[in-house]
Amino acid sequence: MKTIALIAAIILPLWNIPLIVRIIKRRSSKDISIPWALGVWICFLLMSPEAFRSPDIVWRAFNVMNLILFTAVVSTVLIYRK
């Protein structure tokens, strides 16, 4: 079960990629709330120290992947905001 959970923890944040691609193709992020995106990203940042110290590999993997990909989402949202 732990292997399945680890695979899911790595794959789940990959769903941010279609969002990034959609924003880039449309050249707009007007449908994404900046306060929402920054709020979620700040929460991820605040949770990350605890996740990095956790002995649970699934939680660590999910947090690393999510932090990287959601940082990309926030960056894309801010870049394409007109």
GUGUTOR-489709 format. One line per 4 residues: number of its first residue (from 0); their letters; for each residue x, y, z of N, C-alpha, C, CB. Coordinates in nm, 2 decimals, padded with zeros to 4 digits, always signed. Each point is the difference from the previous one (the first is absolute). Glycine has a CB too. Layout:
<recs>
NUM	A	X Y Z X Y Z X Y Z X Y Z; ...;
</recs>
This chain:
<recs>
0	MKTI	+00.08 -00.12 +00.00 -00.08 +00.12 +00.00 +00.09 +00.13 +00.00 -00.18 -00.13 +00.12; +00.29 +00.12 -00.05 +00.08 +00.12 +00.01 +00.06 +00.03 -00.14 +00.06 -00.06 +00.24; -00.03 -00.04 -00.32 +00.05 +00.03 -00.14 -00.11 +00.07 -00.08 +00.15 -00.20 +00.01; -00.27 +00.15 +00.00 -00.11 +00.06 -00.08 -00.02 +00.15 +00.05 -00.11 -00.23 -00.02;
4	ALIA	+00.12 +00.25 +00.15 -00.02 +00.14 +00.05 +00.11 +00.09 -00.04 -00.11 -00.10 +00.20; +00.24 +00.04 -00.21 +00.11 +00.08 -00.05 -00.02 +00.04 -00.15 +00.15 -00.12 +00.17; -00.19 +00.02 -00.24 -00.03 +00.03 -00.15 -00.10 +00.11 -00.01 +00.06 -00.24 -00.06; -00.17 +00.23 +00.14 -00.11 +00.10 -00.01 +00.05 +00.13 +00.05 -00.17 -00.18 +00.04;
8	AIIL	+00.26 +00.19 +00.06 +00.05 +00.12 +00.05 +00.08 +00.07 -00.10 +00.00 -00.09 +00.23; +00.07 +00.02 -00.32 +00.08 +00.06 -00.11 -00.08 +00.04 -00.11 +00.19 -00.14 +00.07; -00.30 +00.06 -00.11 -00.08 +00.02 -00.11 -00.10 +00.12 +00.02 +00.03 -00.24 -00.06; -00.09 +00.24 +00.18 -00.11 +00.10 +00.03 +00.04 +00.14 -00.04 -00.08 -00.15 +00.18;
12	PLWN	+00.20 +00.20 -00.13 +00.03 +00.14 -00.04 +00.02 +00.02 -00.15 +00.11 +00.02 +00.23; -00.09 -00.12 -00.30 +00.02 +00.01 -00.15 -00.12 +00.06 -00.07 +00.16 -00.19 +00.01; -00.27 +00.19 +00.06 -00.13 +00.05 -00.06 +00.01 +00.16 +00.00 -00.13 -00.20 +00.09; +00.23 +00.26 -00.03 +00.03 +00.14 -00.02 +00.05 +00.03 -00.14 +00.04 +00.02 +00.25;
16	IPLI	+00.02 -00.11 -00.32 +00.06 +00.03 -00.13 -00.11 +00.04 -00.10 +00.18 -00.17 +00.05; -00.29 +00.10 -00.06 -00.10 +00.05 -00.10 -00.05 +00.14 +00.03 -00.07 -00.24 -00.03; +00.06 +00.27 +00.16 -00.04 +00.14 +00.03 +00.11 +00.10 -00.05 -00.12 -00.08 +00.21; +00.24 +00.05 -00.19 +00.11 +00.09 -00.05 +00.00 +00.01 -00.15 +00.14 -00.06 +00.20;
20	VRII	-00.16 -00.05 -00.27 -00.01 +00.00 -00.14 -00.12 +00.08 -00.05 +00.11 -00.23 -00.01; -00.22 +00.21 +00.07 -00.12 +00.08 -00.04 +00.02 +00.15 +00.02 -00.14 -00.20 +00.07; +00.20 +00.24 +00.03 +00.03 +00.14 +00.02 +00.09 +00.05 -00.10 -00.03 -00.02 +00.24; +00.14 -00.05 -00.27 +00.09 +00.04 -00.11 -00.06 +00.01 -00.13 +00.19 -00.11 +00.13;
24	KRRS	-00.27 +00.01 -00.17 -00.07 +00.00 -00.13 -00.09 +00.12 -00.02 +00.01 -00.25 +00.00; -00.09 +00.28 +00.11 -00.09 +00.11 -00.01 +00.07 +00.13 +00.03 -00.18 -00.15 +00.08; +00.30 +00.15 -00.03 +00.07 +00.12 +00.03 -00.07 +00.09 +00.10 +00.10 -00.01 -00.23; -00.18 -00.06 +00.32 -00.07 +00.07 +00.10 -00.02 -00.09 +00.12 -00.12 +00.14 -00.18;
28	SKDI	+00.12 -00.07 +00.30 -00.04 -00.08 +00.12 -00.11 +00.07 +00.08 +00.24 -00.08 +00.01; -00.32 +00.15 -00.09 -00.11 +00.08 +00.06 -00.10 -00.08 +00.08 +00.03 +00.16 -00.18; -00.04 -00.29 +00.15 -00.10 -00.09 +00.07 +00.06 -00.06 +00.12 -00.11 -00.05 -00.22; +00.23 +00.08 +00.25 +00.07 -00.05 +00.13 +00.01 +00.12 +00.09 +00.12 -00.19 -00.12;
32	SIPW	-00.17 +00.17 +00.24 +00.01 +00.10 +00.10 +00.14 +00.01 +00.06 -00.24 -00.03 +00.06; +00.30 +00.15 -00.07 +00.14 +00.02 +00.06 +00.00 -00.02 +00.15 +00.05 +00.16 -00.19; -00.15 -00.11 +00.27 +00.00 -00.03 +00.14 -00.01 -00.15 +00.03 -00.10 +00.23 +00.04; +00.02 -00.30 -00.12 -00.01 -00.15 +00.02 +00.13 -00.06 -00.03 -00.24 +00.00 -00.06;
36	ALGV	+00.30 +00.02 -00.05 +00.13 -00.06 -00.04 +00.11 +00.03 +00.10 -00.07 +00.02 -00.24; +00.08 +00.11 +00.28 +00.10 +00.03 +00.10 -00.03 -00.06 +00.14 +00.04 +00.21 -00.13; -00.17 -00.21 +00.17 -00.04 -00.06 +00.12 +00.04 -00.15 +00.01 -00.19 +00.17 +00.02; +00.16 -00.24 -00.12 +00.03 -00.15 -00.01 +00.15 -00.02 +00.01 -00.21 -00.05 -00.13;
40	WICF	+00.28 +00.13 +00.05 +00.15 -00.01 -00.01 +00.06 +00.03 +00.14 -00.01 +00.07 -00.25; -00.04 +00.04 +00.31 +00.06 +00.03 +00.14 -00.03 -00.11 +00.09 -00.03 +00.24 -00.04; -00.09 -00.30 +00.04 -00.03 -00.12 +00.09 +00.10 -00.11 -00.03 -00.24 +00.07 +00.01; +00.27 -00.10 -00.14 +00.09 -00.11 -00.03 +00.14 +00.04 +00.05 -00.13 -00.05 -00.21;
44	LLMS	+00.17 +00.17 +00.20 +00.13 +00.05 +00.06 +00.01 -00.02 +00.15 +00.02 +00.16 -00.19; -00.13 -00.13 +00.25 +00.00 -00.01 +00.15 -00.01 -00.15 +00.05 -00.11 +00.22 +00.01; +00.05 -00.30 -00.09 +00.00 -00.15 +00.03 +00.13 -00.07 -00.03 -00.24 +00.01 -00.04; +00.32 +00.04 -00.06 +00.11 -00.07 -00.05 +00.11 -00.03 +00.10 -00.05 +00.11 -00.21;
48	PEAF	+00.09 -00.02 +00.31 +00.10 -00.04 +00.09 -00.04 -00.13 +00.08 +00.07 +00.24 +00.02; -00.19 -00.25 +00.02 -00.05 -00.12 +00.07 +00.00 -00.12 -00.09 -00.14 +00.14 +00.15; +00.10 -00.12 -00.27 +00.00 -00.11 -00.10 +00.14 -00.05 -00.03 -00.21 +00.09 -00.10; +00.31 +00.00 +00.09 +00.14 -00.04 -00.03 +00.06 -00.08 +00.11 +00.02 +00.20 -00.14;
52	RSPD	-00.07 -00.17 +00.27 +00.06 -00.08 +00.11 -00.08 -00.12 +00.03 +00.07 +00.21 +00.10; -00.18 -00.23 -00.16 -00.08 -00.12 +00.03 +00.06 -00.13 -00.04 -00.20 +00.14 -00.03; +00.19 -00.25 +00.11 +00.05 -00.13 -00.04 -00.08 -00.06 -00.11 +00.09 -00.03 +00.23; -00.21 +00.08 -00.26 -00.09 -00.06 -00.10 +00.04 +00.05 -00.14 -00.19 +00.00 +00.17;
56	IVWR	+00.24 -00.10 -00.25 +00.05 +00.03 -00.13 -00.11 +00.05 -00.09 +00.17 -00.18 +00.03; -00.29 +00.13 -00.01 -00.12 +00.04 -00.09 -00.03 +00.15 +00.02 -00.09 -00.23 +00.02; +00.09 +00.27 +00.11 -00.03 +00.15 +00.03 +00.11 +00.08 -00.05 -00.12 -00.06 +00.20; +00.25 +00.02 -00.19 +00.11 +00.08 -00.05 +00.00 +00.01 -00.15 +00.14 -00.08 +00.19;
60	AFNV	-00.17 -00.03 -00.26 +00.00 +00.00 -00.15 -00.11 +00.09 -00.05 +00.09 -00.23 +00.00; -00.21 +00.21 +00.06 -00.11 +00.09 -00.04 +00.03 +00.15 +00.02 -00.16 -00.19 +00.06; +00.22 +00.22 +00.06 +00.03 +00.14 +00.02 +00.10 +00.06 -00.09 -00.06 -00.05 +00.24; +00.16 -00.03 -00.27 +00.11 +00.05 -00.09 -00.06 +00.02 -00.14 +00.17 -00.12 +00.13;
64	MNLI	-00.25 +00.02 -00.18 -00.06 +00.01 -00.14 -00.10 +00.12 +00.00 +00.03 -00.25 -00.03; -00.11 +00.26 +00.13 -00.10 +00.10 +00.00 +00.06 +00.14 +00.01 -00.16 -00.17 +00.11; +00.26 +00.18 -00.02 +00.06 +00.13 +00.01 +00.07 +00.05 -00.13 +00.04 -00.06 +00.24; +00.03 -00.03 -00.31 +00.06 +00.03 -00.13 -00.11 +00.04 -00.10 +00.19 -00.16 +00.05;
68	LFTA	-00.29 +00.07 -00.07 -00.09 +00.03 -00.10 -00.10 +00.11 +00.03 +00.02 -00.24 -00.06; -00.05 +00.26 +00.18 -00.09 +00.11 +00.03 +00.07 +00.13 +00.00 -00.14 -00.15 +00.14; +00.27 +00.15 -00.12 +00.08 +00.12 -00.02 +00.00 +00.04 -00.15 +00.15 -00.06 +00.20; -00.14 -00.04 -00.28 -00.01 +00.02 -00.15 -00.14 +00.06 -00.03 +00.16 -00.19 -00.04;
72	VVST	-00.27 +00.14 +00.10 -00.13 +00.05 -00.02 -00.01 +00.15 +00.04 -00.10 -00.23 +00.03; +00.15 +00.26 +00.09 -00.01 +00.14 +00.05 +00.08 +00.09 -00.09 -00.03 -00.08 +00.23; +00.15 +00.04 -00.27 +00.09 +00.08 -00.09 -00.07 +00.02 -00.13 +00.20 -00.09 +00.11; -00.26 -00.01 -00.17 -00.07 +00.01 -00.13 -00.12 +00.10 +00.02 +00.07 -00.23 -00.07;
76	VLIY	-00.15 +00.21 +00.18 -00.11 +00.09 +00.02 +00.04 +00.15 +00.01 -00.12 -00.19 +00.12; +00.23 +00.21 -00.05 +00.05 +00.14 +00.01 +00.06 +00.05 -00.13 +00.05 -00.04 +00.24; +00.02 -00.04 -00.31 +00.05 +00.04 -00.13 -00.10 +00.04 -00.10 +00.20 -00.14 +00.04; -00.31 +00.06 -00.05 -00.10 +00.02 -00.10 -00.12 +00.08 +00.05 +00.07 -00.22 -00.09;
80	RK	-00.06 +00.28 +00.20 -00.11 +00.09 +00.05 +00.02 +00.14 -00.07 -00.01 -00.12 +00.22; -00.09 +00.16 -00.29 +00.00 +00.13 -00.07 -00.07 +00.11 +00.07 +00.02 -00.13 -00.22;
</recs>
